[in-house]
Amino acid sequence: MTLEMVEEYRPTDSEPFMNERQREYFRLKLLTWKDEILKESRETLQHLQDENQNHPDLADRASSETDRAIELRARDRQRKLIAKIDAALQRIEDGSYGYCEETGEPISLKRLDARPIATLSIEAQERHERRERVYRDD
């Protein structure tokens, strides 16, 4: 299935959940997202190498170091996101993709389209966040 075919196709509730076409749609969506992140990472790496210069002015040097730290933090978040994308791709392969890890119920297609790495249904995610808030407030 080519990317053009996937762009025209949108999963619907009227078809069987996680049929071959839906799995391929989400697989290509995840792979495209991963490729975009990797491309941005390469650009950042190149930018950091190009910017590797000593600034004689202390303010310029501090500003440059702050920018570098922010970019590195963003890349670290994206590295973690790639791990989640890889895990989602693995779930597509093993047939567990699209099902809530907590309840085993299908995750809504709208949620998966918006957040293809989702592992919890909206209800389970809300319960998880409520528990997190309770323990964080202690």
C-alpha positions as CSV (number, residue, x, y, z in Angstrom):
1,M,0.0,0.0,0.0
2,T,1.5,3.3,-1.0
3,L,1.5,6.5,1.0
4,E,-0.9,8.1,-1.5
5,M,-3.4,5.3,-0.9
6,V,-3.1,5.7,2.8
7,E,-3.6,9.5,2.6
8,E,-6.9,8.9,0.8
9,Y,-8.0,6.2,3.3
10,R,-9.4,7.0,6.7
11,P,-10.3,4.2,9.1
12,T,-14.0,4.1,10.1
13,D,-16.0,2.4,12.8
14,S,-18.1,0.7,10.0
15,E,-15.3,-1.7,9.2
16,P,-13.9,-4.6,11.3
17,F,-11.6,-3.2,14.0
18,M,-7.9,-3.5,13.2
19,N,-8.4,-5.2,9.9
20,E,-5.4,-5.4,7.5
21,R,-6.1,-2.0,5.9
22,Q,-6.3,-0.2,9.3
23,R,-3.1,-1.9,10.5
24,E,-1.3,-0.8,7.3
25,Y,-2.7,2.7,7.7
26,F,-1.3,3.0,11.2
27,R,1.9,1.3,10.3
28,L,2.6,3.8,7.5
29,K,1.5,6.7,9.7
30,L,4.0,5.6,12.5
31,L,6.8,5.0,10.0
32,T,6.3,8.4,8.4
33,W,6.3,10.1,11.9
34,K,9.5,8.2,12.8
35,D,11.2,9.3,9.5
36,E,10.3,13.0,10.2
37,I,11.7,12.8,13.7
38,L,14.9,11.2,12.5
39,K,15.3,13.8,9.8
40,E,14.8,16.6,12.3
41,S,17.4,14.9,14.6
42,R,20.0,14.8,11.7
43,E,19.3,18.5,11.0
44,T,19.8,19.4,14.7
45,L,23.0,17.4,14.9
46,Q,24.3,19.3,11.8
47,H,23.2,22.6,13.3
48,L,24.9,21.8,16.6
49,Q,28.1,20.9,14.7
50,D,27.9,24.1,12.7
51,E,27.3,26.2,15.8
52,N,30.2,24.7,17.7
53,Q,32.2,27.9,18.0
54,N,33.6,30.0,20.8
55,H,31.8,33.3,21.3
56,P,34.1,36.0,22.7
57,D,31.1,37.7,24.3
58,L,29.9,36.1,27.5
59,A,26.2,36.9,26.8
60,D,26.5,35.3,23.3
61,R,28.2,32.2,24.7
62,A,25.5,31.9,27.5
63,S,22.7,32.3,24.9
64,S,24.3,29.7,22.6
65,E,24.7,27.2,25.5
66,T,21.1,27.7,26.5
67,D,19.9,27.1,22.9
68,R,22.1,24.0,22.8
69,A,20.6,22.7,26.1
70,I,17.1,23.3,24.8
71,E,17.7,21.5,21.5
72,L,19.4,18.5,23.3
73,R,16.4,18.2,25.7
74,A,14.0,18.2,22.7
75,R,16.1,15.6,21.0
76,D,16.0,13.4,24.1
77,R,12.2,13.7,24.2
78,Q,12.1,12.7,20.5
79,R,14.4,9.7,21.2
80,K,11.9,8.5,23.8
81,L,9.1,9.1,21.3
82,I,10.9,6.9,18.7
83,A,11.1,4.1,21.3
84,K,7.3,4.4,21.7
85,I,6.8,4.4,17.9
86,D,8.9,1.3,17.7
87,A,6.9,-0.3,20.4
88,A,3.6,0.6,18.6
89,L,5.1,-0.9,15.3
90,Q,5.9,-4.1,17.3
91,R,2.3,-4.2,18.6
92,I,1.0,-4.0,15.0
93,E,3.2,-7.0,14.2
94,D,2.0,-9.1,17.1
95,G,-1.6,-8.1,16.8
96,S,-2.1,-6.2,20.0
97,Y,-2.1,-2.7,18.5
98,G,-5.2,-0.7,19.0
99,Y,-6.3,-2.5,22.2
100,C,-6.1,-1.0,25.7
101,E,-3.3,-2.5,27.7
102,E,-5.4,-2.1,30.9
103,T,-8.8,-3.3,29.8
104,G,-8.2,-5.2,26.5
105,E,-10.9,-3.1,24.9
106,P,-10.4,-1.5,21.5
107,I,-9.0,2.1,21.6
108,S,-11.1,4.4,19.6
109,L,-10.0,5.1,16.0
110,K,-10.2,8.8,16.6
111,R,-7.7,8.5,19.5
112,L,-5.4,6.3,17.5
113,D,-5.5,8.7,14.6
114,A,-4.6,11.6,16.9
115,R,-2.1,9.7,19.0
116,P,-1.0,6.5,17.1
117,I,1.3,5.5,20.0
118,A,-1.6,5.3,22.5
119,T,-1.7,2.2,24.7
120,L,-4.7,3.1,26.8
121,S,-8.3,3.9,26.0
122,I,-9.5,7.4,26.9
123,E,-11.2,6.1,30.0
124,A,-8.2,4.1,31.2
125,Q,-5.9,7.1,30.5
126,E,-8.2,9.4,32.5
127,R,-8.1,6.9,35.4
128,H,-4.3,6.7,35.2
129,E,-4.0,10.5,35.2
130,R,-6.4,10.8,38.2
131,R,-4.3,8.2,40.2
132,E,-1.1,10.1,39.2
133,R,-2.6,13.4,40.5
134,V,-3.6,11.7,43.8
135,Y,-0.2,10.3,44.4
136,R,1.6,13.5,43.3
137,D,-0.5,15.6,45.7
138,D,0.6,13.4,48.7
